[in-house]
Amino acid sequence: MRPYLFLALVACSHEVGIEYDDVAKLVGATIATPEGGATLGAVDDSRVLALGGMPAGFVAQPGSIYGNHGTLEHRYMIVQCRDRENVSITCSSLTRMATLVVTWSGTVQIDDVSIASSRQGMWTLANLDFWLPTVTGSSYLQVDGTVGDRTYAITATETESMLVPNGMMGGTVRLELAVTRAQASAEMLAEIAFDETRRSASLVLDGNEAYRIDLATGATE
């Protein structure tokens, strides 16, 4: 087990601290899920919508498009789509750039990790008519979760800069975390880098503690 980030004394002189391993597992469960949800699912859905399609099982209603990836509900609002001449258009195969409001919430269970999370942000997808489209933006994340019998609360501001999945991935997600467990609290930086195969991502906490996220399952080791 890796070291505690922070220790605080509580009743009966027990030490309760924030463990890097636990935080890594909680963060990993917000990036990918076995049902194709969370951050990676949202990137896939956003690309489909920007090009005029509809993600499988999703429904359009006035003001938003929604559907589920397993136990996570994803909602999207298309702000605008523009073509290669920067003219506003209805989203279609002619879209070069699109801006969407992205939100998702629900529960996820991965091994001994259980979380209830919600996220809302705004993304811009660019170069959709090229072979290396990108997504950039920012979002706000809130997580209440457990790892084994340890309970945490996490809030985070997140900045995304990655390639849209199209045979290859790449890019980074950066999260500024505020983590609480019992009387212990701490702030830390999480940096996630996706590999080009879209099989895994590296996660580094505070520039020192390194992990691997399995992008097929969301499990972190």
N, CA, C and O of each residue as an XYZ file, in Angstrom:
884
protein
N       0.836     -1.194      0.000
C       0.000      0.000      0.000
C       0.870      1.242      0.000
O       1.861      1.303      0.728
N       0.517      2.225     -0.800
C       1.302      3.453     -0.881
C       0.993      4.341      0.313
O       0.003      4.114      1.009
N       1.819      5.343      0.562
C       1.675      6.135      1.772
C       0.406      6.966      1.782
O      -0.183      7.267      0.744
N      -0.003      7.334      3.027
C      -1.079      8.292      3.185
C      -0.625      9.652      2.702
O       0.535     10.032      2.864
N      -1.557     10.380      2.107
C      -1.260     11.760      1.750
C      -1.344     12.664      2.963
O      -0.581     13.622      3.085
N      -2.272     12.362      3.861
C      -2.524     13.247      4.992
C      -3.065     12.418      6.126
O      -3.887     11.532      5.889
N      -2.642     12.665      7.348
C      -3.122     11.940      8.516
C      -3.753     12.905      9.493
O      -3.263     14.016      9.691
N      -4.855     12.471     10.107
C      -5.494     13.292     11.124
C      -5.906     12.386     12.276
O      -6.346     11.260     12.047
N      -5.770     12.864     13.510
C      -6.164     12.093     14.677
C      -7.648     12.285     14.938
O      -8.159     13.404     14.916
N      -8.336     11.161     15.187
C      -9.756     11.210     15.506
C      -9.968     10.432     16.792
O      -9.004     10.044     17.453
N     -11.240     10.200     17.154
C     -11.568      9.549     18.417
C     -10.831      8.228     18.561
O     -10.586      7.530     17.578
N     -10.479      7.889     19.809
C      -9.786      6.646     20.163
C      -8.385      6.588     19.568
O      -7.778      5.518     19.517
N      -7.867      7.724     19.119
C      -6.496      7.832     18.616
C      -6.258      7.033     17.342
O      -5.109      6.764     16.991
N      -7.344      6.643     16.630
C      -7.160      5.969     15.344
C      -6.707      6.986     14.303
O      -7.141      8.138     14.318
N      -5.837      6.554     13.403
C      -5.404      7.420     12.332
C      -6.267      7.168     11.096
O      -6.407      6.032     10.643
N      -6.829      8.222     10.570
C      -7.625      8.130      9.358
C      -7.004      9.049      8.344
O      -6.892     10.250      8.588
N      -6.591      8.511      7.200
C      -5.897      9.324      6.215
C      -6.436      9.122      4.828
O      -7.254      8.235      4.585
N      -5.978      9.941      3.930
C      -6.346      9.856      2.525
C      -5.256      9.081      1.801
O      -4.100      9.505      1.777
N      -5.619      7.950      1.214
C      -4.655      7.084      0.554
C      -4.645      7.350     -0.950
O      -5.695      7.413     -1.589
N      -3.460      7.503     -1.495
C      -3.336      7.711     -2.930
C      -3.998      6.578     -3.712
O      -4.679      6.831     -4.706
N      -3.805      5.336     -3.277
C      -4.383      4.202     -3.983
C      -5.896      4.340     -4.106
O      -6.469      4.085     -5.166
N      -6.535      4.746     -3.013
C      -7.993      4.891     -3.015
C      -8.427      5.999     -3.962
O      -9.363      5.822     -4.742
N      -7.755      7.132     -3.898
C      -8.118      8.249     -4.767
C      -7.949      7.855     -6.234
O      -8.786      8.199     -7.068
N      -6.881      7.144     -6.550
C      -6.653      6.706     -7.929
C      -7.800      5.826     -8.425
O      -8.256      5.985     -9.558
N      -8.266      4.903     -7.591
C      -9.363      4.021     -7.996
C     -10.652      4.805     -8.202
O     -11.406      4.523     -9.133
N     -10.911      5.777     -7.350
C     -12.117      6.586     -7.488
C     -12.073      7.428     -8.755
O     -13.073      7.553     -9.462
N     -10.916      8.002     -9.038
C     -10.771      8.801    -10.263
C     -10.925      7.919    -11.501
O     -11.600      8.298    -12.458
N     -10.299      6.745    -11.478
C     -10.385      5.840    -12.620
C     -11.816      5.473    -12.970
O     -12.157      5.326    -14.144
N     -12.657      5.324    -11.946
C     -14.056      4.960    -12.185
C     -14.860      6.087    -12.812
O     -15.983      5.860    -13.262
N     -14.304      7.311    -12.851
C     -14.987      8.423    -13.521
C     -14.515      8.600    -14.965
O     -15.072      9.410    -15.705
N     -13.496      7.849    -15.364
C     -12.936      7.980    -16.716
C     -13.551      6.978    -17.677
O     -13.864      7.323    -18.817
N     -13.726      5.744    -17.232
C     -14.279      4.700    -18.096
C     -15.069      3.719    -17.246
O     -14.777      3.537    -16.064
N     -16.074      3.084    -17.849
C     -16.861      2.054    -17.166
C     -17.022      0.863    -18.106
O     -16.863      1.008    -19.318
N     -17.336     -0.314    -17.559
C     -17.504     -1.490    -18.425
C     -18.607     -1.314    -19.460
O     -18.576     -1.964    -20.505
N     -19.591     -0.440    -19.188
C     -20.704     -0.221    -20.115
C     -20.446      0.911    -21.110
O     -21.350      1.307    -21.845
N     -19.211      1.434    -21.135
C     -18.878      2.467    -22.101
C     -19.348      3.850    -21.729
O     -19.625      4.668    -22.606
N     -19.444      4.128    -20.433
C     -19.889      5.446    -19.990
C     -18.753      6.314    -19.495
O     -17.588      6.061    -19.799
N     -19.099      7.354    -18.719
C     -18.164      8.309    -18.131
C     -17.450      9.111    -19.224
O     -18.021      9.354    -20.287
N     -16.202      9.523    -18.964
C     -15.524     10.444    -19.879
C     -15.398      9.875    -21.293
O     -15.708     10.568    -22.262
N     -14.949      8.628    -21.426
C     -14.771      8.066    -22.763
C     -16.102      7.921    -23.490
O     -16.195      8.194    -24.687
N     -17.125      7.494    -22.770
C     -18.441      7.391    -23.384
C     -18.956      8.732    -23.851
O     -19.573      8.832    -24.912
N     -18.706      9.771    -23.059
C     -19.160     11.109    -23.426
C     -18.434     11.621    -24.666
O     -19.034     12.296    -25.503
N     -17.150     11.305    -24.789
C     -16.405     11.703    -25.986
C     -16.980     11.011    -27.224
O     -17.185     11.654    -28.254
N     -17.236      9.721    -27.127
C     -17.819      8.982    -28.247
C     -19.176      9.568    -28.641
O     -19.437      9.829    -29.815
N     -20.042      9.772    -27.627
C     -21.383     10.296    -27.896
C     -21.314     11.672    -28.549
O     -22.047     11.961    -29.495
N     -20.421     12.517    -28.032
C     -20.322     13.888    -28.545
C     -19.923     13.892    -30.014
O     -20.439     14.684    -30.803
N     -19.015     13.017    -30.370
C     -18.592     12.941    -31.779
C     -19.743     12.499    -32.670
O     -19.954     13.071    -33.739
N     -20.492     11.484    -32.239
C     -21.629     11.012    -33.020
C     -22.645     12.139    -33.220
O     -23.136     12.352    -34.328
N     -22.954     12.860    -32.135
C     -23.933     13.942    -32.216
C     -23.441     15.078    -33.107
O     -24.209     15.632    -33.894
N     -22.171     15.420    -32.983
C     -21.625     16.515    -33.778
C     -21.703     16.227    -35.272
O     -21.812     17.152    -36.077
N     -21.649     14.948    -35.648
C     -21.697     14.573    -37.056
C     -23.112     14.230    -37.509
O     -23.310     13.653    -38.578
N     -24.104     14.595    -36.676
C     -25.499     14.445    -37.075
C     -26.134     13.120    -36.735
O     -27.267     12.867    -37.144
N     -25.435     12.250    -35.988
C     -25.985     10.958    -35.622
C     -26.628     10.968    -34.246
O     -26.757     12.012    -33.606
N     -27.024      9.785    -33.809
C     -27.630      9.612    -32.496
C     -27.010      8.386    -31.837
O     -27.052      7.296    -32.407
N     -26.429      8.545    -30.631
C     -25.876      7.380    -29.940
C     -26.946      6.304    -29.738
O     -28.115      6.620    -29.518
N     -26.549      5.061    -29.813
C     -27.489      3.947    -29.679
C     -28.240      4.016    -28.356
O     -27.633      4.149    -27.293
N     -29.570      3.925    -28.428
C     -30.403      3.920    -27.239
C     -30.726      5.294    -26.685
O     -31.430      5.395    -25.681
N     -30.228      6.360    -27.313
C     -30.481      7.717    -26.819
C     -31.747      8.294    -27.449
O     -32.197      7.856    -28.507
N     -32.309      9.297    -26.759
C     -33.565      9.912    -27.168
C     -33.386     11.418    -27.192
O     -32.749     11.980    -26.302
N     -33.939     12.075    -28.197
C     -33.909     13.534    -28.273
C     -35.202     14.096    -27.713
O     -36.286     13.586    -27.994
N     -35.080     15.143    -26.925
C     -36.228     15.890    -26.427
C     -35.877     17.368    -26.535
O     -34.702     17.702    -26.693
N     -36.858     18.262    -26.454
C     -36.543     19.691    -26.577
C     -35.447     20.117    -25.602
O     -35.604     20.005    -24.386
N     -34.343     20.603    -26.147
C     -33.275     21.136    -25.319
C     -32.175     20.168    -24.951
O     -31.118     20.602    -24.492
N     -32.380     18.856    -25.133
C     -31.325     17.917    -24.745
C     -31.516     16.561    -25.403
O     -32.576     16.248    -25.945
N     -30.470     15.780    -25.338
C     -30.460     14.408    -25.826
C     -29.946     13.557    -24.675
O     -28.927     13.889    -24.069
N     -30.636     12.467    -24.366
C     -30.242     11.713    -23.184
C     -30.349     10.214    -23.410
O     -31.060      9.742    -24.297
N     -29.618      9.483    -22.576
C     -29.640      8.034    -22.605
C     -28.709      7.492    -21.539
O     -28.061      8.257    -20.826
N     -28.642      6.187    -21.430
C     -27.855      5.545    -20.372
C     -26.711      4.724    -20.939
O     -26.832      4.089    -21.987
N     -25.598      4.753    -20.218
C     -24.520      3.782    -20.375
C     -24.478      3.013    -19.058
O     -23.862      3.458    -18.089
N     -25.132      1.864    -19.031
C     -25.229      1.138    -17.776
C     -26.024      1.944    -16.761
O     -27.169      2.316    -17.018
N     -25.420      2.215    -15.609
C     -26.093      2.935    -14.527
C     -25.813      4.435    -14.550
O     -26.195      5.150    -13.624
N     -25.154      4.914    -15.593
C     -24.901      6.348    -15.734
C     -25.840      6.936    -16.779
O     -25.941      6.428    -17.896
N     -26.530      8.022    -16.401
C     -27.335      8.758    -17.371
C     -26.504      9.883    -17.955
O     -25.950     10.700    -17.219
N     -26.415      9.926    -19.275
C     -25.693     10.980    -19.991
C     -26.701     11.902    -20.674
O     -27.678     11.444    -21.266
N     -26.450     13.204    -20.581
C     -27.279     14.202    -21.265
C     -26.381     15.168    -22.027
O     -25.295     15.518    -21.566
N     -26.843     15.589    -23.185
C     -26.077     16.497    -24.028
C     -26.986     17.593    -24.572
O     -28.153     17.352    -24.882
N     -26.444     18.785    -24.681
C     -27.118     19.878    -25.355
C     -26.161     20.428    -26.398
O     -25.059     20.864    -26.066
N     -26.576     20.410    -27.655
C     -25.735     20.929    -28.735
C     -25.874     22.445    -28.769
O     -26.964     22.969    -28.995
N     -24.771     23.143    -28.545
C     -24.783     24.603    -28.572
C     -24.695     25.102    -29.999
O     -25.449     25.989    -30.399
N     -23.774     24.534    -30.771
C     -23.634     24.928    -32.173
C     -22.768     23.923    -32.916
O     -21.936     23.232    -32.329
N     -22.987     23.863    -34.226
C     -22.094     23.161    -35.142
C     -21.719     24.124    -36.258
O     -22.549     24.921    -36.696
N     -20.476     24.055    -36.721
C     -19.998     24.945    -37.787
C     -19.243     24.132    -38.830
O     -18.610     23.124    -38.517
N     -19.323     24.590    -40.072
C     -18.642     23.888    -41.149
C     -17.239     24.451    -41.367
O     -16.765     25.274    -40.584
N     -16.579     24.002    -42.434
C     -15.192     24.409    -42.662
C     -15.061     25.893    -43.013
O     -13.965     26.452    -42.964
N     -16.189     26.531    -43.367
C     -16.181     27.974    -43.616
C     -16.570     28.761    -42.374
O     -16.757     29.976    -42.429
N     -16.692     28.049    -41.243
C     -17.087     28.636    -39.959
C     -18.518     29.167    -39.978
O     -18.855     30.085    -39.230
N     -19.353     28.589    -40.833
C     -20.763     28.956    -40.913
C     -21.566     28.019    -40.020
O     -21.346     26.808    -40.026
N     -22.495     28.579    -39.252
C     -23.342     27.769    -38.382
C     -24.257     26.884    -39.218
O     -24.931     27.368    -40.128
N     -24.285     25.582    -38.913
C     -25.084     24.623    -39.676
C     -25.772     23.656    -38.714
O     -25.429     23.580    -37.535
N     -26.746     22.923    -39.241
C     -27.283     21.779    -38.523
C     -26.213     20.698    -38.503
O     -25.589     20.422    -39.527
N     -25.998     20.090    -37.353
C     -24.933     19.090    -37.224
C     -25.106     17.984    -38.267
O     -26.190     17.419    -38.416
N     -24.029     17.687    -38.978
C     -24.072     16.688    -40.043
C     -22.649     16.243    -40.347
O     -21.711     16.601    -39.635
N     -22.497     15.465    -41.404
C     -21.163     15.029    -41.816
C     -20.309     16.195    -42.283
O     -19.104     16.031    -42.474
N     -20.906     17.378    -42.472
C     -20.163     18.566    -42.882
C     -19.597     19.341    -41.697
O     -18.902     20.338    -41.891
N     -19.878     18.906    -40.486
C     -19.422     19.620    -39.295
C     -17.904     19.559    -39.170
O     -17.308     18.484    -39.232
N     -17.298     20.705    -38.996
C     -15.875     20.755    -38.651
C     -15.694     20.992    -37.155
O     -14.804     20.402    -36.542
N     -16.534     21.855    -36.552
C     -16.411     22.183    -35.133
C     -17.789     22.157    -34.488
O     -18.776     22.590    -35.084
N     -17.845     21.641    -33.252
C     -19.107     21.598    -32.513
C     -18.835     21.902    -31.048
O     -17.795     21.534    -30.503
N     -19.796     22.583    -30.418
C     -19.732     22.861    -28.985
C     -20.949     22.232    -28.327
O     -22.080     22.413    -28.778
N     -20.703     21.493    -27.257
C     -21.778     20.802    -26.558
C     -21.640     20.998    -25.053
O     -20.531     21.082    -24.526
N     -22.785     21.069    -24.366
C     -22.824     20.939    -22.911
C     -22.990     19.456    -22.614
O     -23.909     18.815    -23.125
N     -22.104     18.911    -21.790
C     -22.118     17.474    -21.492
C     -22.333     17.277    -19.993
O     -21.684     17.927    -19.173
N     -23.240     16.385    -19.648
C     -23.472     16.058    -18.241
C     -23.713     14.559    -18.120
O     -24.270     13.929    -19.019
N     -23.284     14.005    -16.999
C     -23.675     12.635    -16.677
C     -23.635     12.438    -15.179
O     -22.898     13.113    -14.460
N     -24.454     11.485    -14.718
C     -24.550     11.218    -13.289
C     -25.065      9.803    -13.082
O     -25.671      9.207    -13.972
N     -24.811      9.277    -11.885
C     -25.275      7.945    -11.546
C     -24.272      7.226    -10.668
O     -23.388      7.850    -10.081
N     -24.410      5.924    -10.579
C     -23.558      5.106     -9.727
C     -22.734      4.145    -10.579
O     -23.151      3.727    -11.659
N     -21.547      3.804    -10.059
C     -20.659      2.855    -10.737
C     -20.060      1.928     -9.688
O     -19.648      2.376     -8.618
N     -20.014      0.635     -9.997
C     -19.377     -0.354     -9.130
C     -18.303     -1.063     -9.931
O     -18.604     -1.704    -10.938
N     -17.040     -0.956     -9.494
C     -15.920     -1.629    -10.147
C     -15.077     -2.275     -9.053
O     -14.425     -1.587     -8.267
N     -15.099     -3.603     -9.012
C     -14.374     -4.349     -7.973
C     -14.801     -3.847     -6.594
O     -15.987     -3.902     -6.268
N     -13.862     -3.357     -5.773
C     -14.216     -2.905     -4.429
C     -14.515     -1.414     -4.379
O     -14.593     -0.831     -3.298
N     -14.684     -0.797     -5.543
C     -14.937      0.638     -5.636
C     -16.399      0.882     -5.984
O     -16.934      0.296     -6.925
N     -17.029      1.748     -5.218
C     -18.411      2.129     -5.495
C     -18.491      3.644     -5.439
O     -18.058      4.252     -4.460
N     -19.048      4.265     -6.490
C     -19.147      5.720     -6.494
C     -20.531      6.167     -6.959
O     -21.200      5.492     -7.742
N     -20.931      7.327     -6.449
C     -22.047      8.093     -6.995
C     -21.432      9.398     -7.467
O     -20.839     10.129     -6.674
N     -21.571      9.699     -8.760
C     -20.869     10.853     -9.297
C     -21.774     11.677    -10.196
O     -22.777     11.190    -10.717
N     -21.397     12.934    -10.365
C     -22.055     13.799    -11.336
C     -20.998     14.706    -11.945
O     -20.040     15.102    -11.282
N     -21.188     15.026    -13.215
C     -20.230     15.883    -13.909
C     -20.978     16.743    -14.917
O     -21.911     16.289    -15.579
N     -20.551     17.983    -15.016
C     -21.109     18.880    -16.016
C     -20.002     19.731    -16.589
O     -19.144     20.219    -15.854
N     -20.016     19.913    -17.906
C     -18.990     20.721    -18.527
C     -19.385     21.140    -19.928
O     -20.483     20.842    -20.399
N     -18.476     21.833    -20.583
C     -18.671     22.249    -21.964
C     -17.447     21.862    -22.773
O     -16.315     22.178    -22.405
N     -17.690     21.170    -23.886
C     -16.611     20.703    -24.741
C     -16.733     21.305    -26.130
O     -17.832     21.567    -26.620
N     -15.584     21.518    -26.752
C     -15.530     21.905    -28.156
C     -14.797     20.822    -28.933
O     -13.650     20.492    -28.632
N     -15.468     20.277    -29.928
C     -14.859     19.292    -30.816
C     -14.457     20.014    -32.090
O     -15.268     20.713    -32.697
N     -13.216     19.848    -32.491
C     -12.694     20.562    -33.656
C     -12.058     19.581    -34.638
O     -11.729     18.448    -34.287
N     -11.893     20.043    -35.868
C     -11.248     19.247    -36.929
C     -11.972     17.928    -37.176
O     -11.342     16.912    -37.470
N     -13.297     17.948    -37.056
C     -14.062     16.716    -37.233
C     -14.030     16.200    -38.667
O     -14.344     15.034    -38.908
N     -13.656     17.046    -39.619
C     -13.535     16.596    -41.005
C     -12.098     16.228    -41.357
O     -11.774     15.985    -42.520
N     -11.234     16.189    -40.333
C      -9.866     15.731    -40.519
C      -9.718     14.351    -39.882
O     -10.636     13.846    -39.235
N      -8.546     13.754    -40.079
C      -8.329     12.414    -39.520
C      -7.889     12.448    -38.060
O      -7.813     11.399    -37.421
N      -7.596     13.637    -37.516
C      -7.236     13.743    -36.104
C      -8.093     14.813    -35.423
O      -7.577     15.871    -35.061
N      -9.384     14.559    -35.242
C     -10.221     15.517    -34.529
C      -9.843     15.594    -33.054
O      -9.273     14.653    -32.502
N     -10.164     16.715    -32.422
C      -9.801     16.931    -31.020
C     -11.011     17.360    -30.212
O     -11.999     17.854    -30.755
N     -10.916     17.163    -28.895
C     -11.918     17.686    -27.969
C     -11.182     18.424    -26.861
O     -10.244     17.894    -26.265
N     -11.611     19.639    -26.591
C     -11.057     20.427    -25.496
C     -12.209     20.995    -24.686
O     -13.326     21.123    -25.185
N     -11.932     21.332    -23.437
C     -12.977     21.921    -22.611
C     -12.680     21.774    -21.145
O     -11.557     21.459    -20.752
N     -13.689     22.004    -20.338
C     -13.536     21.896    -18.894
C     -14.853     21.426    -18.293
O     -15.908     21.552    -18.916
N     -14.788     20.889    -17.090
C     -15.990     20.407    -16.431
C     -15.780     20.385    -14.922
O     -14.665     20.541    -14.425
N     -16.875     20.188    -14.219
C     -16.861     20.108    -12.756
C     -17.344     18.724    -12.349
O     -18.348     18.235    -12.865
N     -16.638     18.102    -11.434
C     -16.914     16.732    -11.020
C     -17.164     16.660     -9.519
O     -16.473     17.303     -8.729
N     -18.159     15.870     -9.143
C     -18.421     15.599     -7.729
C     -18.601     14.099     -7.552
O     -19.361     13.463     -8.283
N     -17.887     13.537     -6.567
C     -17.909     12.092     -6.324
C     -18.078     11.817     -4.846
O     -17.379     12.400     -4.017
N     -19.004     10.931     -4.510
C     -19.083     10.321     -3.185
C     -18.832      8.842     -3.391
O     -19.571      8.185     -4.125
N     -17.796      8.303     -2.749
C     -17.441      6.931     -3.047
C     -16.830      6.184     -1.888
O     -16.432      6.768     -0.880
N     -16.766      4.882     -2.056
C     -16.119      4.014     -1.081
C     -15.134      3.102     -1.789
O     -15.347      2.680     -2.925
N     -14.057      2.813     -1.090
C     -13.098      1.796     -1.513
C     -12.993      0.841     -0.334
O     -12.427      1.185      0.704
N     -13.547     -0.371     -0.498
C     -13.656     -1.254      0.656
C     -14.589     -0.621      1.678
O     -15.740     -0.312      1.369
N     -14.089     -0.428      2.900
C     -14.902      0.208      3.940
C     -14.513      1.660      4.177
O     -14.904      2.244      5.188
N     -13.750      2.254      3.262
C     -13.276      3.634      3.412
C     -14.120      4.557      2.538
O     -14.320      4.292      1.353
N     -14.604      5.627      3.127
C     -15.539      6.528      2.445
C     -14.867      7.866      2.147
O     -14.177      8.433      2.994
N     -15.082      8.359      0.929
C     -14.467      9.608      0.487
C     -15.503     10.513     -0.168
O     -16.535     10.056     -0.661
N     -15.201     11.798     -0.159
C     -15.922     12.780     -0.966
C     -14.879     13.555     -1.769
O     -13.868     13.998     -1.223
N     -15.130     13.715     -3.061
C     -14.183     14.388     -3.955
C     -14.932     15.406     -4.801
O     -15.991     15.104     -5.352
N     -14.390     16.592     -4.901
C     -14.833     17.550     -5.906
C     -13.617     17.911     -6.753
O     -12.482     17.882     -6.278
N     -13.871     18.248     -8.006
C     -12.745     18.519     -8.894
C     -13.164     19.432    -10.028
O     -14.294     19.367    -10.513
N     -12.243     20.280    -10.441
C     -12.369     20.975    -11.715
C     -11.461     20.242    -12.689
O     -10.351     19.837    -12.344
N     -11.949     20.079    -13.901
C     -11.269     19.207    -14.860
C     -11.061     19.953    -16.166
O     -11.930     20.698    -16.619
N      -9.894     19.742    -16.765
C      -9.591     20.309    -18.074
C      -9.219     19.182    -19.017
O      -8.315     18.395    -18.736
N      -9.934     19.107    -20.158
C      -9.690     18.051    -21.128
C      -8.989     18.598    -22.365
O      -9.283     19.701    -22.826
N      -8.067     17.815    -22.888
C      -7.425     18.125    -24.168
C      -6.994     16.800    -24.764
O      -5.944     16.268    -24.403
N      -7.793     16.264    -25.673
C      -7.508     14.918    -26.165
C      -7.950     14.770    -27.615
O      -8.666     15.613    -28.155
N      -7.509     13.686    -28.226
C      -7.974     13.336    -29.555
C      -9.297     12.602    -29.435
O      -9.470     11.763    -28.551
N     -10.225     12.914    -30.319
C     -11.484     12.180    -30.355
C     -11.209     10.765    -30.850
O     -10.490     10.607    -31.837
N     -11.755      9.719    -30.204
C     -11.500      8.352    -30.650
C     -11.861      8.169    -32.123
O     -12.988      8.435    -32.541
N     -10.896      7.716    -32.886
C     -11.097      7.511    -34.321
C      -9.986      6.591    -34.810
O      -9.229      6.923    -35.722
N      -9.913      5.415    -34.171
C      -8.830      4.497    -34.470
C      -7.652      4.674    -33.532
O      -6.886      3.737    -33.307
N      -7.503      5.884    -32.980
C      -6.437      6.132    -32.019
C      -6.926      7.179    -31.028
O      -7.925      7.857    -31.268
N      -6.217      7.303    -29.919
C      -6.656      8.224    -28.878
C      -5.563      9.242    -28.633
O      -5.181      9.966    -29.553
N      -5.056      9.314    -27.428
C      -4.044     10.286    -27.079
C      -4.655     11.459    -26.341
O      -5.876     11.600    -26.280
N      -3.791     12.310    -25.773
C      -4.266     13.491    -25.081
C      -4.288     13.317    -23.579
O      -3.901     12.274    -23.051
N      -4.749     14.362    -22.892
C      -4.669     14.384    -21.435
C      -5.947     14.914    -20.809
O      -6.707     15.655    -21.431
N      -6.163     14.516    -19.565
C      -7.180     15.093    -18.694
C      -6.477     15.498    -17.408
O      -5.711     14.715    -16.847
N      -6.728     16.695    -16.944
C      -6.095     17.220    -15.744
C      -7.187     17.590    -14.740
O      -8.110     18.335    -15.067
N      -7.077     17.069    -13.523
C      -8.067     17.335    -12.489
C      -7.402     17.942    -11.264
O      -6.389     17.434    -10.782
N      -7.970     19.023    -10.766
C      -7.561     19.606     -9.495
C      -8.558     19.138     -8.442
O      -9.705     19.584     -8.416
N      -8.106     18.231     -7.570
C      -8.982     17.512     -6.652
C      -8.993     18.124     -5.260
O      -7.961     18.564     -4.753
N     -10.163     18.145     -4.653
C     -10.300     18.406     -3.224
C     -10.901     17.146     -2.625
O     -12.037     16.793     -2.941
N     -10.152     16.460     -1.759
C     -10.517     15.136     -1.265
C     -10.747     15.196      0.242
O      -9.974     15.812      0.976
N     -11.823     14.546      0.694
C     -12.143     14.495      2.124
C     -12.428     13.063      2.531
O     -13.134     12.334      1.834
N     -11.868     12.664      3.674
C     -12.198     11.402      4.309
C     -12.223     11.633      5.813
O     -11.206     11.988      6.408
N     -13.403     11.428      6.435
C     -13.569     11.732      7.859
C     -13.063     13.146      8.126
O     -13.489     14.083      7.451
N     -12.162     13.324      9.096
C     -11.641     14.658      9.394
C     -10.443     15.050      8.535
O      -9.933     16.164      8.657
N      -9.993     14.152      7.672
C      -8.833     14.441      6.836
C      -9.283     15.084      5.530
O     -10.310     14.709      4.963
N      -8.516     16.042      5.066
C      -8.808     16.663      3.770
C      -7.492     17.061      3.114
O      -6.497     17.321      3.790
N      -7.506     17.103      1.792
C      -6.293     17.449      1.069
C      -6.654     17.876     -0.347
O      -7.716     17.532     -0.866
N      -5.761     18.623     -0.952
C      -5.871     18.966     -2.361
C      -4.737     18.284     -3.109
O      -3.618     18.181     -2.606
N      -5.035     17.822     -4.309
C      -4.000     17.168     -5.095
C      -4.304     17.330     -6.574
O      -5.417     17.680     -6.964
N      -3.299     17.071     -7.382
C      -3.415     17.175     -8.832
C      -3.403     15.781     -9.439
O      -2.543     14.962     -9.114
N      -4.360     15.516    -10.319
C      -4.392     14.255    -11.055
C      -4.194     14.556    -12.530
O      -4.875     15.416    -13.089
N      -3.261     13.849    -13.164
C      -3.004     14.012    -14.585
C      -3.143     12.659    -15.267
O      -2.484     11.691    -14.888
N      -4.007     12.601    -16.276
C      -4.303     11.364    -16.984
C      -3.866     11.514    -18.425
O      -4.224     12.489    -19.086
N      -3.094     10.559    -18.918
C      -2.635     10.568    -20.304
C      -3.092      9.283    -20.978
O      -2.779      8.188    -20.510
N      -3.833      9.414    -22.078
C      -4.361      8.260    -22.789
C      -3.328      7.726    -23.779
O      -2.604      8.494    -24.413
N      -3.271      6.402    -23.901
C      -2.390      5.856    -24.914
C      -3.114      5.854    -26.262
O      -4.328      6.047    -26.324
N      -2.363      5.636    -27.328
C      -2.936      5.745    -28.669
C      -3.814      4.565    -29.035
O      -4.571      4.641    -30.003
N      -3.732      3.474    -28.284
C      -4.524      2.298    -28.604
C      -5.900      2.332    -27.961
O      -6.763      1.518    -28.289
N      -6.108      3.270    -27.047
C      -7.345      3.388    -26.284
C      -7.606      2.156    -25.425
O      -8.755      1.799    -25.166
N      -6.541      1.519    -24.990
C      -6.683      0.383    -24.086
C      -6.445      0.774    -22.637
O      -7.040      0.200    -21.726
N      -5.577      1.750    -22.429
C      -5.246      2.130    -21.056
C      -4.864      3.602    -21.010
O      -4.663      4.247    -22.039
N      -4.772      4.110    -19.796
C      -4.318      5.485    -19.576
C      -3.454      5.492    -18.327
O      -3.698      4.732    -17.390
N      -2.455      6.340    -18.317
C      -1.650      6.506    -17.118
C      -2.276      7.585    -16.257
O      -2.788      8.580    -16.771
N      -2.235      7.393    -14.956
C      -2.736      8.363    -13.986
C      -1.620      8.667    -13.010
O      -1.059      7.757    -12.399
N      -1.296      9.936    -12.860
C      -0.257     10.358    -11.919
C      -0.867     11.352    -10.944
O      -1.451     12.356    -11.352
N      -0.730     11.070     -9.657
C      -1.222     11.953     -8.605
C      -0.064     12.734     -8.012
O       0.949     12.159     -7.616
N      -0.223     14.047     -7.955
C       0.785     14.937     -7.372
C       2.162     14.757     -7.991
O       3.179     14.964     -7.329
N       2.192     14.371     -9.264
C       3.448     14.263     -9.983
C       4.342     13.126     -9.556
O       5.486     13.034    -10.001
N       3.831     12.247     -8.688
C       4.722     11.237     -8.109
C       4.126      9.834     -8.077
O       4.829      8.866     -8.367
N       2.840      9.700     -7.730
C       2.221      8.388     -7.561
C       1.593      7.970     -8.882
O       0.648      8.605     -9.350
N       2.117      6.899     -9.490
C       1.717      6.511    -10.838
C       0.832      5.264    -10.827
O       1.052      4.332    -10.054
N      -0.177      5.271    -11.708
C      -1.140      4.173    -11.818
C      -1.486      3.960    -13.289
O      -1.109      4.746    -14.158
N      -2.219      2.867    -13.543
C      -2.711      2.559    -14.886
C      -4.207      2.318    -14.801
O      -4.670      1.559    -13.949
N      -4.972      2.967    -15.690
C      -6.419      2.764    -15.775
C      -6.702      1.872    -16.977
O      -6.273      2.170    -18.092
N      -7.424      0.778    -16.750
C      -7.883     -0.090    -17.836
C      -9.115      0.584    -18.446
O     -10.146      0.684    -17.781
N      -9.028      1.046    -19.691
C     -10.119      1.802    -20.290
C     -11.289      0.925    -20.724
O     -12.336      1.447    -21.105
N     -11.131     -0.391    -20.673
C     -12.243     -1.281    -20.965
C     -13.131     -1.486    -19.744
O     -14.317     -1.787    -19.879
N     -12.559     -1.325    -18.558
C     -13.301     -1.633    -17.327
C     -13.369     -0.461    -16.337
O     -14.269     -0.425    -15.498
N     -12.432      0.500    -16.422
C     -12.366      1.554    -15.436
C     -11.572      1.174    -14.193
O     -11.412      1.989    -13.284
N     -11.071     -0.062    -14.147
C     -10.291     -0.509    -12.989
C      -8.904      0.131    -13.011
O      -8.322      0.331    -14.077
N      -8.383      0.449    -11.833
C      -7.088      1.109    -11.702
C      -6.155      0.248    -10.886
O      -6.548     -0.347     -9.883
N      -4.903      0.189    -11.334
C      -3.889     -0.573    -10.584
C      -2.581      0.177    -10.541
O      -1.611     -0.305     -9.955
